[in-house]
Amino acid sequence: MSKETRFCPFMRKLTREHWRTAQDRVAESYKDRFGKCIGEKCMAYENGRCKRLEREGTQ
């Protein structure tokens, strides 16, 4: 993975898996991951900065 890759907390991806155990019970697994920053394509991105993160930092 590139060192320049940035992750965006607003592009989160939640995945859920279900499977059966040996005792015929259902088990679940949740994975919460940040998505990659899409940069200029994002409507909250301007002049090389994320406006959403700037707004949170000032409050």
KAMO-V919400 format. One line per field, one symbol per residue. ss: DSSP state (2 for helix, 1 for strand, 0 for the rest). psi: psi as a letter, one per 20 degrees, with the letter a starting at -180 (. if undefined). A space follows every 50 residues. Layout:
ss: ???
psi: ???
This chain:
ss: 00000011111111111111000001111111111100222000110011 222222220
psi: qqiipqppiilqppqpqqrprhjkqpqqpppoqqrqpjciipijppkjqo hghgghhi.
